[in-house]
Amino acid sequence: MTPVELSRTVLRAVRRAVDEGELSVVVPVRAVVTPPGPGGCGDYATNIALQLARPAGRPARQVAEILRPHLTRSEGVADVAITGPGFLNIRLGGGAGASLVREIQRRRDAYGHGDILAGQIVPLRVPYDIRAEVVADTLVRIVATQGGRAEVHHIHIHRSCAEPAGTDLSCAEPAGTDLPQAKTAGTDPSPAEPPRTNAPQADPARPHRLHRPRPQITTLRPTPAPEDPTPLGPDAARWALLHPAAHDRPRISADHLLQRESNPLFRVRYAHARTRALTRNAAALGCTGDPGDVPEDVPGGGELVGALAGYPAVLTQAALHRAPDRLARHLVTTADALLAFQHTVLPLGDEKPSAAHRARLALAEAAGTVLAGGLSLLGISAPDYL
């Protein structure tokens, strides 16, 4: 069961509770399902009970107790536990990992893409600074994965503006104003509309235009790089600027070029290259990947499944919070899990390929797909050989 399928399962449980008169709420359109946080357990967790507590007029834990039996009886759900103020922690039955791998195989580079920003325009204001430019360029692609369209507008920041660097709305035009120099990936820039000096006249044929909200404008002002990163080369330079959070000063050094375990960029690209090598070596043995369950005691297997399952939520948060560093750090987590898992994939010695090997190979290949897709969103190459 994939996170999308589990989200639908959670909504069906809410529907059953409403139909049976146990809850009096409007069934929400979306149920957020993510890997469990600190103190959680199982494969996934949802805050649906906290979301419904106020409209239901009940404590969140009581709502969770109502939903728990409906979820437990759902196909593919092995157990449900309640933690904290009312989080529902779900442990899936057999086939969870296999379903996730099949979903990644089906969607390929589109895995993790959603529609939470569908139809929305996201204006990004950036100063003429290399780090801000790279962050904005990356956000154009990340926002597009969620159905939105980011427009980049350049602004001049005066030296008198001394606010802390980061993402803010200061030292430029107030939110809601028209912006010049719009630039959107894949589209031709359109001239900015001149500011209106008179109140708009009512148009009976199109009354909705009077109530259309203006897009919320975000000014990107990440802490500038201490020196020019371009001597590092395009891939290492982008990683050096994108991996730190916006308020952290990026480190520009040759360490980003080292092929060592201490270099996160190397680990991510090496993990991707290892997935390609596993596919090639498996083909030489006459073995191909076939989605199946990977036992929990396989080193790195559970961590890898969790990282792949959490990728869609990370993409969503990176788009909503304008934070590509979240994606970069998640790729490191995924790579580390894959590197711990890779040694279990192929047969050893005279061992013959089995269904277990084919399932592990399929999981490793799915990890390669996610790593390549994430690096592509960051504008960084993912070579098959490293």
Backbone torsions as a table, in degrees:
resi	resn	phi	psi	omega
1	MET	NA	124.8	-179.9
2	THR	-83.6	164.5	176.5
3	PRO	-56.0	-36.9	178.6
4	VAL	-65.2	-43.9	178.6
5	GLU	-65.2	-39.3	179.2
6	LEU	-66.6	-36.4	176.3
7	SER	-59.9	-41.7	177.2
8	ARG	-65.9	-36.9	178.3
9	THR	-62.6	-41.6	178.1
10	VAL	-62.2	-43.3	179.7
11	LEU	-65.9	-35.2	176.5
12	ARG	-65.9	-35.6	176.9
13	ALA	-64.9	-40.0	176.2
14	VAL	-63.9	-42.6	179.1
15	ARG	-59.9	-43.0	179.8
16	ARG	-64.6	-39.7	178.9
17	ALA	-65.4	-35.8	177.7
18	VAL	-70.2	-45.1	-179.1
19	ASP	-62.3	-31.9	-179.2
20	GLU	-89.6	6.1	175.6
21	GLY	77.6	11.8	-179.3
22	GLU	-81.3	-27.5	177.4
23	LEU	-131.5	144.6	175.4
24	SER	-118.9	83.9	-178.3
25	VAL	-143.3	164.4	170.8
26	VAL	-85.3	127.3	-179.2
27	VAL	-65.6	122.6	-177.7
28	PRO	-67.2	162.3	179.8
29	VAL	-77.3	-31.0	-173.4
30	ARG	-135.0	141.5	172.0
31	ALA	-119.6	121.7	-178.2
32	VAL	-79.0	126.0	179.1
33	VAL	-126.5	123.9	-177.6
34	THR	-138.3	164.7	171.3
35	PRO	-59.0	147.8	-177.9
36	PRO	-59.8	143.4	175.9
37	GLY	-88.3	-169.3	178.2
38	PRO	-56.8	132.0	-178.6
39	GLY	87.8	-7.9	179.6
40	GLY	-86.9	-179.1	179.9
41	CYS	-153.0	175.8	178.4
42	GLY	78.7	-162.8	-176.5
43	ASP	-93.3	-36.9	-177.7
44	TYR	-141.6	162.1	176.4
45	ALA	-138.2	152.5	177.7
46	THR	-138.5	146.2	178.8
47	ASN	-102.1	22.9	-175.1
48	ILE	-58.2	-33.7	-179.8
49	ALA	-67.1	-39.7	176.8
50	LEU	-66.1	-35.2	179.7
51	GLN	-66.6	-34.7	-175.8
52	LEU	-94.0	-7.5	-173.5
53	ALA	-58.7	-49.8	-176.8
54	ARG	-66.2	-51.0	179.0
55	PRO	-63.2	-27.7	178.9
56	ALA	-81.1	-15.7	-178.5
57	GLY	68.9	30.2	-178.5
58	ARG	-134.1	157.8	172.9
59	PRO	-62.5	150.0	-176.5
60	ALA	-61.6	-38.6	179.9
61	ARG	-65.4	-33.0	177.8
62	GLN	-69.0	-39.7	175.1
63	VAL	-62.5	-40.8	179.0
64	ALA	-63.2	-39.5	178.8
65	GLU	-64.9	-33.0	177.9
66	ILE	-69.9	-40.6	-177.1
67	LEU	-78.3	-25.5	-173.8
68	ARG	-55.0	-51.1	-179.3
69	PRO	-64.4	-31.8	178.1
70	HIS	-67.5	-38.3	177.4
71	LEU	-69.9	-41.1	-177.6
72	THR	-61.3	-33.3	-179.3
73	ARG	-81.1	-4.0	-178.2
74	SER	-74.6	145.8	179.2
75	GLU	-65.2	133.6	179.3
76	GLY	90.2	-6.5	179.1
77	VAL	-102.3	122.1	-179.2
78	ALA	-89.2	-38.4	-176.7
79	ASP	-160.4	153.7	178.2
80	VAL	-133.9	128.4	177.8
81	ALA	-121.5	150.0	179.1
82	ILE	-108.0	127.8	179.5
83	THR	-131.0	158.8	176.2
84	GLY	60.4	-144.5	-177.5
85	PRO	-74.2	-7.3	-180.0
86	GLY	150.6	24.1	177.1
87	PHE	-74.1	136.1	175.5
88	LEU	-96.3	115.0	-179.6
89	ASN	-101.7	122.7	-170.0
90	ILE	-112.7	127.4	172.9
91	ARG	-106.3	123.7	-175.7
92	LEU	-84.2	156.2	175.2
93	GLY	-84.0	-167.4	-178.9
94	GLY	-57.9	145.2	175.8
95	GLY	97.4	-2.1	-177.1
96	ALA	-64.3	-49.7	179.8
97	GLY	-63.9	-39.4	-179.9
98	ALA	-63.1	-41.7	179.5
99	SER	-64.3	-39.3	179.0
100	LEU	-63.3	-44.9	-179.7
101	VAL	-63.4	-41.2	178.6
102	ARG	-62.2	-39.0	178.4
103	GLU	-62.9	-42.7	179.0
104	ILE	-66.9	-40.4	177.6
105	GLN	-62.3	-37.7	-177.5
106	ARG	-72.1	-43.0	-173.0
107	ARG	-92.6	-19.5	178.6
108	ARG	52.7	-125.7	-176.3
109	ASP	-66.0	-16.9	179.5
110	ALA	-86.2	-0.9	178.1
111	TYR	-62.3	133.3	-178.7
112	GLY	92.2	-11.4	178.6
113	HIS	-74.0	144.9	-178.3
114	GLY	-138.9	-165.4	-175.9
115	ASP	-131.7	21.8	-175.8
116	ILE	-65.1	-23.0	177.2
117	LEU	-110.5	20.5	-175.5
118	ALA	-55.2	128.3	177.1
119	GLY	77.3	0.1	-177.3
120	GLN	-93.8	144.4	172.6
121	ILE	-101.4	129.8	-177.6
122	VAL	-114.7	98.2	179.0
123	PRO	-75.6	130.4	177.6
124	LEU	-118.6	122.1	177.0
125	ARG	-100.4	128.8	-178.0
126	VAL	-133.9	142.6	172.2
127	PRO	-77.4	171.1	177.4
128	TYR	-81.2	78.3	-178.4
129	ASP	-140.0	137.9	-172.1
130	ILE	-62.3	-39.5	-179.7
131	ARG	-68.3	-44.0	178.2
132	ALA	-60.4	-39.1	178.4
133	GLU	-62.3	-44.1	-178.7
134	VAL	-67.6	-41.6	178.1
135	VAL	-61.6	-45.1	-179.9
136	ALA	-63.6	-44.1	178.8
137	ASP	-58.3	-40.5	179.3
138	THR	-69.5	-40.2	-179.2
139	LEU	-65.5	-30.0	176.1
140	VAL	-55.7	-44.4	-179.8
141	ARG	-73.1	-41.4	-178.2
142	ILE	-65.8	-43.1	177.8
143	VAL	-61.5	-37.4	179.2
144	ALA	-63.2	-30.3	178.6
145	THR	-65.4	-19.8	179.7
146	GLN	-105.4	16.2	174.9
147	GLY	87.1	0.6	-178.8
148	GLY	-94.2	176.1	178.0
149	ARG	-132.8	112.0	180.0
150	ALA	-87.7	135.3	176.5
151	GLU	-117.3	128.2	-176.5
152	VAL	-99.6	126.3	179.5
153	HIS	-121.5	126.0	179.6
154	HIS	-86.3	140.9	179.5
155	ILE	-134.3	161.0	175.3
156	HIS	-102.9	125.8	177.5
157	ILE	-99.3	124.2	-179.1
158	HIS	-79.4	151.5	-179.8
159	ARG	-62.3	-24.8	-179.2
160	SER	-70.1	-14.9	179.3
161	CYS	-84.8	103.1	-172.7
162	ALA	-112.7	22.5	178.7
163	GLU	-63.0	155.0	178.1
164	PRO	-58.8	144.0	179.5
165	ALA	-69.0	159.3	-179.5
166	GLY	144.3	-151.1	176.2
167	THR	-102.7	115.7	-176.6
168	ASP	-147.6	-179.6	-179.7
169	LEU	-124.5	34.4	-174.9
170	SER	-109.7	170.5	172.7
171	CYS	57.7	36.2	177.6
172	ALA	-163.4	-166.2	-178.8
173	GLU	-62.9	146.2	176.8
174	PRO	-65.8	152.2	-179.5
175	ALA	-57.5	139.8	178.3
176	GLY	99.2	-7.2	178.8
177	THR	-85.9	161.8	177.2
178	ASP	-77.6	148.1	-173.5
179	LEU	-123.1	141.0	176.6
180	PRO	-86.8	172.5	170.6
181	GLN	58.7	43.1	179.8
182	ALA	-71.2	140.8	179.6
183	LYS	-142.6	123.3	179.9
184	THR	-126.0	135.3	180.0
185	ALA	-63.4	130.7	175.1
186	GLY	84.3	-1.7	-179.6
187	THR	-132.2	160.1	176.0
188	ASP	-84.0	135.0	178.6
189	PRO	-64.3	137.7	178.6
190	SER	-104.8	147.7	-179.1
191	PRO	-63.1	141.8	-179.6
192	ALA	-68.3	145.4	178.5
193	GLU	-76.1	132.1	179.3
194	PRO	-63.9	146.9	-179.6
195	PRO	-62.0	143.3	-179.9
196	ARG	-85.6	137.0	178.9
197	THR	-102.2	-18.9	179.9
198	ASN	-116.8	152.3	177.7
199	ALA	-64.3	140.6	-179.1
200	PRO	-66.3	143.1	178.2
201	GLN	-83.2	145.2	179.9
202	ALA	-65.3	136.5	178.5
203	ASP	-118.5	103.1	-176.9
204	PRO	-56.7	-30.4	-177.1
205	ALA	-75.7	-25.9	-178.8
206	ARG	-136.4	67.5	-176.7
207	PRO	-67.2	-23.7	-177.2
208	HIS	-65.0	-21.1	-178.7
209	ARG	-66.1	-25.4	-179.2
210	LEU	-71.0	-21.1	-173.7
211	HIS	-114.7	9.5	-178.8
212	ARG	-73.1	118.9	-178.5
213	PRO	-71.6	146.1	176.0
214	ARG	-75.9	147.2	178.8
215	PRO	-62.2	142.7	176.7
216	GLN	-74.3	128.2	-174.5
217	ILE	-94.4	136.4	177.4
218	THR	-118.4	128.9	173.9
219	THR	-97.6	122.4	179.7
220	LEU	-95.6	115.3	177.5
221	ARG	-133.7	63.5	177.0
222	PRO	-63.8	153.9	178.3
223	THR	-56.3	124.5	-175.9
224	PRO	-63.6	154.7	175.1
225	ALA	-68.9	143.1	-178.2
226	PRO	-70.4	-17.8	178.7
227	GLU	-155.6	172.2	-177.7
228	ASP	-67.8	121.4	-178.7
229	PRO	-86.7	-6.7	-172.9
230	THR	-60.6	-28.9	176.6
231	PRO	-60.9	-17.6	178.7
232	LEU	-72.9	-14.4	-173.5
233	GLY	94.1	160.0	-172.4
234	PRO	-60.6	-43.6	-175.4
235	ASP	-69.6	-51.9	-178.4
236	ALA	-65.8	-35.5	179.4
237	ALA	-64.7	-45.0	179.7
238	ARG	-63.8	-42.6	179.6
239	TRP	-62.1	-42.9	-179.9
240	ALA	-60.0	-32.1	-178.3
241	LEU	-87.7	-27.1	-173.3
242	LEU	-97.7	-30.5	-175.2
243	HIS	-66.9	-40.5	177.4
244	PRO	-72.2	151.9	173.2
245	ALA	-63.3	160.1	-173.8
246	ALA	-58.5	-33.5	-176.9
247	HIS	-84.2	-6.8	179.2
248	ASP	-92.3	143.0	178.0
249	ARG	-78.5	124.7	-179.3
250	PRO	-66.5	149.1	179.2
251	ARG	-99.4	117.5	-179.0
252	ILE	-105.1	100.0	-179.3
253	SER	-152.2	166.5	179.9
254	ALA	-69.6	-7.0	177.3
255	ASP	-58.6	-27.8	180.0
256	HIS	-70.3	-12.3	-179.6
257	LEU	-99.3	-9.0	-175.7
258	LEU	-73.9	136.4	176.2
259	GLN	-92.4	71.7	-178.7
260	ARG	-134.1	159.8	-179.8
261	GLU	-62.6	-26.4	-179.1
262	SER	-71.9	-11.8	-178.0
263	ASN	-96.8	109.1	-177.6
264	PRO	-59.0	-39.2	179.8
265	LEU	-61.9	-42.5	178.3
266	PHE	-62.2	-41.3	-178.8
267	ARG	-62.3	-42.0	-179.2
268	VAL	-65.5	-48.4	-178.1
269	ARG	-70.2	-35.9	178.4
270	TYR	-66.7	-40.0	178.3
271	ALA	-61.5	-41.7	177.3
272	HIS	-62.6	-44.8	179.6
273	ALA	-62.4	-34.6	178.6
274	ARG	-65.3	-36.5	178.2
275	THR	-64.1	-36.7	177.8
276	ARG	-69.7	-38.0	178.0
277	ALA	-66.1	-38.7	178.0
278	LEU	-61.6	-40.3	178.0
279	THR	-63.7	-43.5	179.8
280	ARG	-64.8	-45.2	-179.1
281	ASN	-66.8	-35.7	177.9
282	ALA	-66.9	-38.0	178.6
283	ALA	-62.4	-36.1	177.8
284	ALA	-65.2	-24.9	178.0
285	LEU	-92.8	0.9	-177.3
286	GLY	74.8	27.6	-176.9
287	CYS	-115.9	135.7	175.9
288	THR	-125.6	155.8	-179.1
289	GLY	-71.2	141.3	177.9
290	ASP	-143.7	113.8	-175.1
291	PRO	-53.5	134.0	178.1
292	GLY	-163.6	174.4	-179.1
293	ASP	-76.2	140.1	175.1
294	VAL	-109.0	120.4	-178.1
295	PRO	-54.9	148.9	-177.1
296	GLU	-66.0	-22.7	-177.0
297	ASP	-84.9	0.5	176.3
298	VAL	-74.5	123.8	-177.1
299	PRO	-53.3	126.3	176.7
300	GLY	79.0	-10.7	-175.6
301	GLY	-64.5	-50.8	179.8
302	GLY	-62.7	-41.4	178.8
303	GLU	-63.9	-37.6	-179.3
304	LEU	-69.4	-43.8	177.0
305	VAL	-60.0	-42.9	179.3
306	GLY	-63.5	-39.8	179.7
307	ALA	-66.4	-41.9	179.2
308	LEU	-67.0	-39.3	179.3
309	ALA	-66.9	-31.4	-178.8
310	GLY	-83.7	-7.4	-177.0
311	TYR	-58.8	-44.9	179.6
312	PRO	-59.8	-40.0	179.6
313	ALA	-66.2	-36.6	178.8
314	VAL	-65.3	-42.4	177.4
315	LEU	-60.8	-42.7	179.5
316	THR	-61.1	-47.5	-178.8
317	GLN	-66.4	-37.2	177.6
318	ALA	-62.2	-37.6	178.9
319	ALA	-72.5	-44.8	-176.1
320	LEU	-69.0	-37.3	-176.8
321	HIS	-97.4	4.9	180.0
322	ARG	52.9	48.9	-172.1
323	ALA	-131.1	82.6	178.8
324	PRO	-64.6	-18.8	178.4
325	ASP	-62.6	-27.3	177.8
326	ARG	-64.1	-40.4	177.5
327	LEU	-66.5	-43.8	-179.1
328	ALA	-60.0	-44.4	-179.1
329	ARG	-67.9	-34.2	178.8
330	HIS	-68.9	-33.6	176.2
331	LEU	-63.8	-36.1	176.5
332	VAL	-64.4	-42.6	177.9
333	THR	-60.7	-44.5	179.3
334	THR	-63.8	-43.1	-179.6
335	ALA	-63.4	-43.4	-179.5
336	ASP	-62.9	-38.8	177.3
337	ALA	-65.6	-41.4	179.7
338	LEU	-64.7	-41.5	-178.3
339	LEU	-66.7	-29.7	174.7
340	ALA	-76.3	-27.0	-174.9
341	PHE	-88.8	-26.3	-168.3
342	GLN	-58.1	-31.3	-174.9
343	HIS	-70.2	-11.9	-178.2
344	THR	-97.4	-2.6	-168.1
345	VAL	-76.8	-50.7	-172.9
346	LEU	-96.7	154.9	177.4
347	PRO	-62.1	151.4	178.9
348	LEU	-111.3	139.7	177.5
349	GLY	61.1	-127.5	-179.0
350	ASP	-88.9	6.9	-179.1
351	GLU	-63.9	138.4	179.6
352	LYS	-92.1	146.0	176.9
353	PRO	-58.2	134.8	-178.8
354	SER	-125.1	178.3	177.4
355	ALA	-61.0	-34.2	179.0
356	ALA	-64.4	-41.4	178.0
357	HIS	-65.2	-40.4	-179.7
358	ARG	-65.6	-37.1	178.4
359	ALA	-67.0	-41.4	179.4
360	ARG	-67.6	-37.2	177.8
361	LEU	-63.9	-42.8	178.8
362	ALA	-62.0	-39.1	178.0
363	LEU	-65.6	-42.8	178.2
364	ALA	-63.4	-41.0	178.6
365	GLU	-65.0	-36.5	176.3
366	ALA	-63.7	-39.1	176.7
367	ALA	-62.7	-39.5	176.8
368	GLY	-61.2	-38.8	177.7
369	THR	-62.3	-44.6	-179.1
370	VAL	-67.8	-42.5	179.3
371	LEU	-62.8	-43.7	179.1
372	ALA	-64.5	-42.6	179.6
373	GLY	-64.2	-41.7	179.5
374	GLY	-66.8	-42.5	177.1
375	LEU	-62.5	-38.3	178.4
376	SER	-61.9	-40.3	178.1
377	LEU	-63.9	-32.1	177.9
378	LEU	-80.5	-6.1	-179.0
379	GLY	80.5	23.3	-176.3
380	ILE	-115.4	139.6	-177.6
381	SER	-74.6	155.2	179.3
382	ALA	-127.3	84.2	-175.6
383	PRO	-69.6	149.5	177.0
384	ASP	-77.8	-22.0	179.2
385	TYR	-124.1	135.3	-179.6
386	LEU	-146.8	NA	NA
